[in-house]
Amino acid sequence: MAEPPTIELKPNIDEPDIPVVVQPNVVEPDDEQSNVVVDTGKYFVNCEKMKVRAVMIDWCKRQALIAGFSIVIWKSDNGAYNRKKFIILGCERGGVYKERKKKSKKEDTAMRKTLCPFRLRGYYLASEQWSLSVVCGEHNHEMSKTLEGHLLVGRLKPEEKECVRELTKNLVAPKNIMTMLKGRNPGSKTNMKQIYNARQRFKTDVRGELSELQHLLKCCETHKYFHKCRIIGDSATIQDIFWAHPESIKLFNTFPTVLMMDSTYKTNKYKMPLFEIVGVTSTEESYNVGFAYIANEKEDNFVWGLETCKSLLISKETFPKVIVTNRDKSLIDECCCKDSTSEESYTTAVVDFRKVFENFPNFVKYVETTVLDPVKEKFVSGWTDSVMHIGNTTTNRVESQHVMPKSGVAPVENWFTFPDTGHILATAYNRVVVELTTHRIGHSETFLPIRGRPPLDSSSRIMCVGMVPNHCVYVKLKSGCPLPPSCKEWKTHRAPEAESWEDTFLDRMTKFDELMKNEKGDMELETNKDDPIIVD
C-alpha cells in the first residue's frame, strides 16, 4: 500500500512564497522596560554656544551625571572632504547587544542595553562655534540614583591611571589603591574591577611580548639572582625552575643548621606548586633560602630542587642538621604517641593507642604501617629532641612565609630604613628608640618622639635595635647605661611640647660621647675626610 503524500500547511495558500531573510543574532531588551518614559531634555536645553567641542562634551557629561545617566559619543564627523562637522551623543544604554559566538559561563546575566532613544546633536556653525540641540530627551529606563558600576562614569582619569601604576609597582594591595583614589576624589565612581583591569594592563605593558615565565627569568638576570632551570628532554619546555636572592645565599651559608620546606598553590596561572625553603638565623628570625616552581610534587622534582639548593653551599662539608617537612600532618597530630619523651613512654602510648582503637583494626594497621613504624623517629619527641632543631619541629615558619610570594615584596628602594624607621617607631609607640651600630655601617643615634609630652618615667620606655649588615637584632640595655646622641632631624622637626624628652637623657648621652672618643682614639672620622686634622 502506497504512503499518502506529505502536505505542507501554509497560513495563506493564495500568497506567493517569500524568501526568509536570516537576521543577525541580536539580544532584545526586556519588555518590562518599554513602558518606562523619563524625560531629561530640560537638563540640556540651556546649553550655550562653545568654541571647543571637548568643552561642550564635558558639559553634557556633567549634566547627564546630575540627571542620573551617562553619555557616550554615538557618531561624529571632523569635517573632512568639505563635510559639515557634527557630533551625536546618546545614552550609554542605547542600542542592542549582538550575541557572541562564545557563550558566557553565566546564562542568567542581565544587560544594560535597552534601545534607549535619547539623542543630542551638536552642530558646528559658520561662526566657528558649537551649538547643541536636543533630538530626543526621553529614556525608556529609570535613572540611577547612584552611578556606581557604570563603566564610563567610573573610568580612570590619566592622573589616576598613573597613580595606579605607581602603587602597583610598589606592591600596594588593590583595596588600598581604591581607598587612596576615593580619598583624593570622594566623588569617584571607580570600582574594584576597573582597578584590577588597570593593574593587569600595567603588568602586561611591563612584561611586553614576554610570557610570565620568560619575564621571571629576565628579572632574575637583571637583579643577579641565582637561578637554574630544568627542561623536558630535548625540548624548550621548562619543567622546573629554582631561584634564590644573593643575600639569601649568604644567610644560608651562615645559618645552615635548620631548614623547613613546604609547597603552596594559587601563585601562578600554570597551577604549578611553589616549593619554598626557609631557614632560621641565630636570633630565631626566618629567612627565605630559595623558591622553586615544580611541575608536580613527586620525588624526582623534590630531589632536583634539593640538589640545586645544596649547590648554594660554599663549603661542601657544611650541611643542614635538621630538615622539617610535612608528612600526613593531620594524621600525625592525632597520634597519641607524638609527645612521648622516651622509648619506654612511646611503647606505653602505642599500647594505649591499640586499646582505644581495638574495634578498628584496619585503622590501627594503617597507622602502624604508614606512620609509626617507618617514621616514628622523625616526629616523636623521644627521638626528635636528640637533635639540635633549635625549637623548630613544625613547618609553621615556612607556612607563614607563603604570604610573601603571594602578596609580593616591595623594591629595596621603598623599604623603611633608619633614620625613617626610628622616627616612626618613636612617635607611634611614644617611646625612645636607640639604634646601635658600628662605624663601618653608620652611626648610633637616639630617636625621640616628635610629638607629645614624655611620661613621668620616660627612662623605662627605651627600645634598642642593634644594626648589623642586612639584619637587625633586639638589644636589651642595662638600667642607666650610656645612650648615643639624639638625632639631628628630631631637633629640627620636633613639636614644642616634645622638647623635654631629651632632658632626661642628657647625662647618659654625654657619657656615650666620652666612651666613643676613647674608643676611636686617632681614628679618622667620617666628617673630616675632606679636611683631615694632622697631628704631629
C-alpha positions as CSV (number, residue, x, y, z in Angstrom):
1,M,0.0,0.0,0.0
2,A,1.5,3.4,-1.0
3,E,2.1,6.0,1.6
4,P,0.0,9.2,1.5
5,P,1.7,12.3,0.2
6,T,3.2,14.8,2.7
7,I,1.2,18.0,2.7
8,E,2.8,21.3,3.9
9,L,0.4,23.7,5.6
10,K,0.7,27.4,4.8
11,P,-1.0,30.4,6.6
12,N,-2.3,31.7,3.2
13,I,-2.0,29.5,0.1
14,D,-3.0,32.3,-2.2
15,E,0.1,34.4,-1.4
16,P,3.4,33.6,-3.1
17,D,6.4,32.2,-1.2
18,I,8.6,34.9,0.4
19,P,12.2,34.0,1.0
20,V,13.2,34.1,4.6
21,V,16.0,36.6,5.4
22,V,18.3,35.5,8.2
23,Q,18.7,38.3,10.7
24,P,21.8,38.7,12.8
25,N,21.7,37.4,16.3
26,V,20.5,40.3,18.4
27,V,19.7,40.2,22.1
28,E,16.4,42.1,22.5
29,P,15.8,44.2,25.6
30,D,13.4,43.3,28.3
31,D,9.7,44.1,27.5
32,E,9.2,45.5,31.0
33,Q,11.4,48.5,30.2
34,S,9.2,49.5,27.2
35,N,6.6,51.3,29.3
36,V,9.1,53.5,31.2
37,V,9.4,57.1,29.9
38,V,11.8,59.6,31.6
39,D,12.3,63.0,30.1
40,T,15.7,64.6,30.8
41,G,15.7,67.1,27.9
42,K,15.4,70.0,30.4
43,Y,18.9,69.5,31.5
44,F,20.3,70.3,28.0
45,V,18.1,73.0,26.5
46,N,20.0,75.9,28.0
47,C,23.4,74.9,26.6
48,E,25.4,77.9,25.4
49,K,27.4,78.0,22.2
50,M,31.0,76.9,22.7
51,K,34.1,77.2,20.6
52,V,35.7,73.9,21.6
53,R,34.0,70.6,21.0
54,A,35.6,68.9,24.0
55,V,34.3,71.6,26.3
56,M,30.7,71.0,25.1
57,I,31.0,67.2,25.5
58,D,32.3,67.7,29.1
59,W,29.4,70.0,29.9
60,C,26.9,67.4,28.5
61,K,28.6,64.6,30.6
62,R,28.3,66.7,33.8
63,Q,24.6,67.4,33.1
64,A,24.0,63.7,32.5
65,L,25.5,62.8,35.8
66,I,23.1,65.3,37.5
67,A,20.2,63.6,35.7
68,G,21.3,60.1,36.7
69,F,22.8,58.6,33.5
70,S,26.0,58.7,31.4
71,I,26.6,59.8,27.9
72,V,28.6,58.3,25.0
73,I,29.5,59.5,21.5
74,W,27.3,57.7,19.0
75,K,28.6,59.3,15.8
76,S,30.9,62.2,14.8
77,D,32.4,63.9,11.8
78,N,35.6,66.0,11.8
79,G,34.6,67.8,8.6
80,A,36.9,66.1,6.1
81,Y,36.2,66.4,2.4
82,N,34.2,69.6,2.8
83,R,31.6,67.9,5.0
84,K,30.0,69.8,7.9
85,K,31.3,68.9,11.4
86,F,28.7,67.4,13.7
87,I,28.5,65.1,16.7
88,I,25.7,62.9,18.0
89,L,25.6,62.0,21.7
90,G,23.4,59.2,23.2
91,C,22.7,57.4,26.4
92,E,25.1,54.5,27.2
93,R,22.0,52.2,27.4
94,G,21.1,52.9,23.8
95,G,21.4,50.2,21.1
96,V,21.3,46.4,21.5
97,Y,23.9,43.7,22.1
98,K,25.0,41.4,19.3
99,E,25.1,37.8,20.6
100,R,28.6,36.5,20.7
101,K,29.6,33.1,19.3
102,K,31.3,32.2,22.5
103,K,28.6,31.9,25.2
104,S,29.1,33.3,28.6
105,K,29.6,31.0,31.5
106,K,26.7,32.6,33.3
107,E,23.5,32.2,31.3
108,D,21.4,34.4,33.6
109,T,23.4,37.6,33.1
110,A,21.5,40.8,32.6
111,M,22.3,43.5,30.1
112,R,22.5,47.3,30.2
113,K,21.3,48.0,26.6
114,T,17.6,48.9,26.4
115,L,17.3,50.6,22.9
116,C,17.2,54.0,24.8
117,P,16.2,56.7,22.2
118,F,17.9,59.6,23.9
119,R,19.9,61.7,21.4
120,L,21.7,65.1,21.4
121,R,23.2,66.6,18.3
122,G,26.0,69.2,18.1
123,Y,26.4,71.4,15.0
124,Y,29.5,73.4,14.0
125,L,28.2,76.8,12.9
126,A,29.7,79.3,10.4
127,S,30.7,81.5,13.4
128,E,33.1,78.7,14.4
129,Q,31.1,77.8,17.4
130,W,29.4,74.6,18.5
131,S,25.6,74.6,19.1
132,L,23.7,71.8,20.9
133,S,20.1,70.7,20.2
134,V,18.0,68.0,21.8
135,V,16.8,65.5,19.2
136,C,15.1,63.2,21.8
137,G,15.2,63.8,25.5
138,E,13.3,60.7,26.6
139,H,14.7,57.5,28.1
140,N,13.0,54.1,28.3
141,H,14.6,53.2,31.6
142,E,14.8,54.5,35.1
143,M,17.5,56.9,36.1
144,S,20.2,55.7,38.5
145,K,20.3,57.2,42.0
146,T,24.0,56.4,42.2
147,L,26.1,55.7,39.2
148,E,28.2,53.0,40.9
149,G,29.1,50.3,38.4
150,H,28.7,52.5,35.3
151,L,31.8,51.7,33.3
152,L,32.1,55.1,31.6
153,V,31.5,57.1,34.7
154,G,34.0,55.1,36.7
155,R,36.6,55.2,34.0
156,L,40.0,56.2,35.4
157,K,41.5,59.6,34.5
158,P,45.0,59.8,33.2
159,E,46.4,61.0,36.5
160,E,44.5,58.2,38.3
161,K,46.0,55.6,35.9
162,E,49.5,56.9,36.7
163,C,48.7,56.7,40.4
164,V,47.6,53.1,40.0
165,R,50.7,52.2,38.1
166,E,53.0,53.7,40.8
167,L,51.1,52.0,43.6
168,T,51.1,48.7,41.7
169,K,54.8,49.0,41.1
170,N,55.3,49.4,44.9
171,L,53.1,46.3,45.5
172,V,50.2,48.1,47.2
173,A,47.1,46.0,47.5
174,P,44.1,46.9,45.2
175,K,41.8,47.7,48.1
176,N,44.4,50.2,49.4
177,I,44.7,51.7,45.9
178,M,40.9,52.1,45.8
179,T,41.0,53.8,49.3
180,M,43.6,56.3,48.1
181,L,41.7,57.2,44.9
182,K,38.5,57.7,46.9
183,G,40.4,59.9,49.4
184,R,41.7,62.1,46.6
185,N,38.4,62.2,44.8
186,P,35.4,61.5,47.0
187,G,33.0,61.7,44.0
188,S,34.9,59.0,42.1
189,K,32.7,56.1,40.8
190,T,35.6,53.7,40.1
191,N,35.0,50.1,41.2
192,M,37.4,47.3,42.0
193,K,37.0,45.7,38.6
194,Q,38.5,48.8,36.9
195,I,41.4,48.8,39.4
196,Y,42.2,45.2,38.6
197,N,42.0,45.9,34.8
198,A,44.3,48.8,35.1
199,R,46.8,46.7,37.2
200,Q,46.7,43.9,34.6
201,R,47.3,46.4,31.7
202,F,50.3,47.8,33.6
203,K,51.8,44.3,34.2
204,T,51.2,43.4,30.5
205,D,53.0,46.6,29.4
206,V,55.9,45.9,31.7
207,R,56.2,42.3,30.5
208,G,55.9,43.3,26.8
209,E,55.9,40.3,24.5
210,L,57.4,38.0,27.1
211,S,55.4,35.4,28.9
212,E,55.2,35.3,32.7
213,L,57.9,32.7,33.0
214,Q,60.2,34.5,30.5
215,H,59.7,37.7,32.4
216,L,60.7,35.9,35.7
217,L,63.9,34.7,34.1
218,K,64.6,38.2,32.8
219,C,64.1,39.6,36.3
220,C,66.5,37.0,37.7
221,E,69.1,38.0,35.2
222,T,68.6,41.8,35.8
223,H,68.8,41.6,39.6
224,K,71.6,38.9,39.6
225,Y,69.6,36.2,41.3
226,F,70.9,32.6,41.2
227,H,68.5,30.6,39.0
228,K,68.5,27.3,37.4
229,C,66.0,25.6,35.1
230,R,65.3,22.0,34.1
231,I,63.7,21.3,30.7
232,I,61.7,18.3,29.4
233,G,64.1,16.2,27.3
234,D,65.5,18.0,24.3
235,S,62.5,20.4,24.1
236,A,62.4,24.1,25.2
237,T,59.6,23.5,27.7
238,I,60.7,24.3,31.3
239,Q,59.7,21.7,33.8
240,D,61.2,23.1,37.0
241,I,62.8,26.4,37.9
242,F,64.7,27.4,41.0
243,W,65.9,30.9,42.1
244,A,67.5,32.5,45.2
245,H,68.4,36.0,46.2
246,P,72.2,36.7,46.6
247,E,71.7,37.8,50.2
248,S,69.7,34.7,50.9
249,I,72.7,32.6,49.7
250,K,74.9,34.4,52.2
251,L,72.5,33.8,55.1
252,F,72.2,30.1,54.0
253,N,75.9,29.7,54.2
254,T,76.0,31.4,57.6
255,F,73.0,29.7,59.2
256,P,72.5,26.3,57.5
257,T,71.6,24.3,60.7
258,V,67.8,24.1,60.3
259,L,65.7,24.1,57.0
260,M,61.9,24.0,56.7
261,M,60.2,23.1,53.4
262,D,56.6,23.3,52.2
263,S,54.7,23.8,49.0
264,T,51.9,26.3,48.3
265,Y,49.5,26.9,45.4
266,K,47.5,29.6,43.6
267,T,50.6,31.7,42.9
268,N,50.6,31.4,39.1
269,K,48.2,30.7,36.2
270,Y,50.1,27.5,35.3
271,K,48.9,25.9,38.6
272,M,52.4,24.8,39.4
273,P,53.3,24.2,43.1
274,L,55.6,26.8,44.6
275,F,58.3,24.9,46.6
276,E,59.7,27.2,49.3
277,I,62.7,26.6,51.5
278,V,63.0,28.6,54.7
279,G,66.0,28.8,57.2
280,V,66.4,30.2,60.7
281,T,69.1,32.6,62.0
282,S,70.8,32.5,65.4
283,T,68.3,35.2,66.6
284,E,65.3,32.9,65.6
285,E,64.4,35.1,62.6
286,S,63.2,33.4,59.4
287,Y,64.8,33.9,56.0
288,N,63.9,32.5,52.6
289,V,66.7,30.3,51.1
290,G,65.1,29.9,47.7
291,F,62.0,29.2,45.7
292,A,61.2,26.7,43.0
293,Y,58.3,26.2,40.6
294,I,58.0,22.4,40.1
295,A,55.8,20.5,37.7
296,N,54.3,18.3,40.4
297,E,55.0,17.1,43.9
298,K,56.9,13.9,43.0
299,E,60.2,12.6,44.4
300,D,62.1,13.4,41.3
301,N,61.1,17.1,41.4
302,F,61.9,17.5,45.1
303,V,65.3,15.8,44.6
304,W,66.2,18.2,41.8
305,G,65.2,21.2,44.0
306,L,67.1,20.0,47.0
307,E,70.2,19.2,44.9
308,T,70.1,22.7,43.5
309,C,69.7,24.2,47.0
310,K,72.7,22.1,48.1
311,S,74.8,23.6,45.4
312,L,74.4,27.0,47.1
313,L,76.6,26.0,50.0
314,I,80.2,27.2,49.6
315,S,81.6,24.6,52.0
316,K,80.6,21.1,50.9
317,E,81.2,19.9,54.4
318,T,78.5,22.1,55.8
319,F,75.0,20.6,55.6
320,P,71.8,21.2,57.4
321,K,71.5,19.1,60.5
322,V,67.6,19.3,60.7
323,I,65.1,19.4,57.9
324,V,61.4,19.9,58.8
325,T,58.7,18.8,56.3
326,N,55.1,17.8,56.3
327,R,54.1,14.1,56.3
328,D,50.5,13.3,56.9
329,K,50.4,16.2,59.4
330,S,46.8,15.8,60.3
331,L,47.2,12.0,61.0
332,I,50.4,12.6,63.0
333,D,48.8,15.3,65.1
334,E,46.0,12.8,66.1
335,C,48.5,10.1,67.2
336,C,48.7,9.9,71.0
337,C,52.4,8.8,70.7
338,K,53.7,12.2,69.3
339,D,54.6,13.7,72.8
340,S,56.4,10.6,74.1
341,T,59.6,11.8,75.7
342,S,61.4,8.4,75.7
343,E,61.2,5.0,74.1
344,E,59.5,3.5,77.2
345,S,56.8,6.1,77.2
346,Y,56.4,5.6,73.4
347,T,55.8,1.9,73.9
348,T,53.2,2.5,76.6
349,A,51.5,5.1,74.3
350,V,51.3,2.6,71.4
351,V,49.7,0.0,73.7
352,D,47.1,2.6,74.8
353,F,46.5,3.6,71.2
354,R,45.8,0.0,70.2
355,K,43.3,-0.4,73.1
356,V,41.4,2.8,72.2
357,F,41.0,1.7,68.6
358,E,40.7,-2.1,69.1
359,N,37.4,-2.0,67.3
360,F,39.0,-0.5,64.2
361,P,41.8,-3.0,63.3
362,N,42.2,-1.6,59.7
363,F,42.8,1.9,61.0
364,V,45.4,0.6,63.6
365,K,47.2,-1.3,60.8
366,Y,47.2,1.7,58.5
367,V,48.7,4.0,61.2
368,E,51.4,1.5,62.2
369,T,52.5,0.7,58.6
370,T,52.4,4.3,57.3
371,V,53.4,6.4,60.3
372,L,54.5,4.7,63.5
373,D,56.9,2.0,62.2
374,P,58.7,3.8,59.3
375,V,59.0,7.4,60.5
376,K,58.4,7.5,64.3
377,E,62.0,8.8,64.7
378,K,61.1,11.9,62.7
379,F,58.1,13.2,64.8
380,V,58.1,11.5,68.3
381,S,59.7,13.8,70.9
382,G,61.8,11.0,72.3
383,W,63.8,10.9,69.1
384,T,63.4,14.5,67.7
385,D,64.7,16.1,70.9
386,S,68.0,14.3,70.5
387,V,69.0,16.6,67.6
388,M,69.6,20.3,67.6
389,H,66.4,21.6,65.9
390,I,66.5,25.0,67.8
391,G,62.8,24.6,68.7
392,N,61.7,24.1,65.1
393,T,59.6,20.9,65.0
394,T,56.8,22.1,62.6
395,T,56.5,23.9,59.3
396,N,54.7,26.9,60.8
397,R,57.6,29.1,59.9
398,V,57.5,28.3,56.2
399,E,53.7,28.4,56.2
400,S,53.9,32.0,57.4
401,Q,56.4,32.8,54.7
402,H,53.9,31.8,52.0
403,V,52.2,35.2,52.2
404,M,55.4,36.9,50.8
405,P,55.3,35.3,47.3
406,K,51.6,35.8,47.1
407,S,51.4,39.4,48.2
408,G,54.9,40.4,47.0
409,V,57.8,42.3,48.5
410,A,58.4,46.0,47.9
411,P,61.5,47.0,46.0
412,V,64.6,47.8,48.1
413,E,64.3,51.5,47.4
414,N,60.9,51.5,49.1
415,W,62.0,49.8,52.3
416,F,61.9,51.7,55.6
417,T,65.4,52.3,56.8
418,F,66.9,54.3,59.6
419,P,66.5,57.1,60.4
420,D,63.0,57.0,59.0
421,T,62.1,53.8,60.9
422,G,63.4,55.3,64.1
423,H,61.2,58.4,63.9
424,I,58.1,56.3,63.1
425,L,58.7,53.8,65.9
426,A,59.4,56.5,68.5
427,T,56.4,58.6,67.6
428,A,53.9,55.8,67.0
429,Y,54.7,54.0,70.3
430,N,55.6,57.1,72.3
431,R,58.9,55.7,73.5
432,V,62.7,56.2,73.0
433,V,64.3,54.2,70.2
434,V,68.0,53.6,70.3
435,E,70.0,52.5,67.2
436,L,73.4,50.9,67.9
437,T,75.7,50.0,65.1
438,T,79.4,50.0,64.1
439,H,81.3,52.8,62.4
440,R,81.5,50.9,59.1
441,I,77.7,50.6,58.8
442,G,76.7,54.0,60.1
443,H,76.5,56.0,63.4
444,S,74.5,55.2,66.5
445,E,71.6,57.6,67.4
446,T,68.7,58.0,69.8
447,F,65.3,58.7,68.3
448,L,62.8,60.6,70.5
449,P,59.1,61.1,69.8
450,I,58.4,64.1,67.6
451,R,55.1,64.9,69.2
452,G,53.7,64.5,72.7
453,R,55.0,65.1,76.3
454,P,57.2,62.5,78.0
455,P,55.7,60.4,80.8
456,L,56.8,60.6,84.3
457,D,59.3,57.7,84.0
458,S,60.5,58.1,80.4
459,S,63.7,56.2,81.1
460,S,61.8,53.0,81.4
461,R,60.4,53.4,77.9
462,I,63.5,52.5,75.8
463,M,63.7,50.1,72.8
464,C,67.1,49.4,71.4
465,V,67.8,47.9,68.0
466,G,71.3,46.6,67.0
467,M,72.1,47.0,63.3
468,V,74.4,44.5,61.6
469,P,74.8,44.1,57.8
470,N,71.4,43.4,56.2
471,H,70.0,42.4,59.6
472,C,68.8,43.8,62.9
473,V,68.5,42.3,66.4
474,Y,66.8,43.4,69.6
475,V,69.2,44.6,72.3
476,K,68.3,44.7,76.0
477,L,70.0,47.7,77.7
478,K,71.1,47.9,81.4
479,S,69.5,50.5,83.5
480,G,71.3,53.8,83.4
481,C,73.7,52.8,80.6
482,P,75.1,55.4,78.2
483,L,73.0,56.4,75.2
484,P,74.0,57.8,71.8
485,P,73.2,61.4,71.0
486,S,69.7,62.3,69.8
487,C,69.1,62.5,66.1
488,K,69.7,65.9,64.5
489,E,66.4,65.7,62.5
490,W,64.5,65.4,65.7
491,K,65.8,68.7,66.9
492,T,64.6,70.3,63.6
493,H,61.1,68.8,63.3
494,R,60.1,68.2,67.0
495,A,56.9,69.8,68.3
496,P,57.3,72.4,71.2
497,E,55.8,70.0,73.8
498,A,58.3,67.3,72.9
499,E,61.4,69.3,73.8
500,S,61.6,68.0,77.3
501,W,62.1,64.4,76.1
502,E,65.9,65.0,75.8
503,D,66.4,66.5,79.2
504,T,66.1,63.1,81.0
505,F,68.9,61.5,78.9
506,L,71.5,64.3,78.6
507,D,73.8,62.9,81.2
508,R,73.7,59.4,79.6
509,M,74.4,60.9,76.1
510,T,77.4,62.8,77.5
511,K,78.8,59.5,78.9
512,F,78.3,57.9,75.5
513,D,80.3,60.6,73.7
514,E,83.2,60.2,76.1
515,L,83.2,56.5,75.6
516,M,83.3,56.9,71.8
517,K,86.2,59.4,72.0
518,N,88.2,56.9,74.0
519,E,87.4,54.1,71.6
520,K,88.1,55.9,68.4
521,G,91.4,57.3,69.5
522,D,93.3,58.6,66.5
523,M,90.8,57.0,64.1
524,E,89.9,59.2,61.2
525,L,86.3,60.4,61.4
526,E,83.8,60.3,58.5
527,T,83.3,64.0,58.8
528,N,86.9,65.0,58.4
529,K,87.9,63.1,55.3
530,D,87.8,66.2,53.1
531,D,89.7,68.3,55.7
532,P,91.7,65.9,57.9
533,I,93.4,67.0,61.1
534,I,97.1,66.2,61.0
535,V,98.7,65.6,64.4
536,D,102.5,65.9,64.6
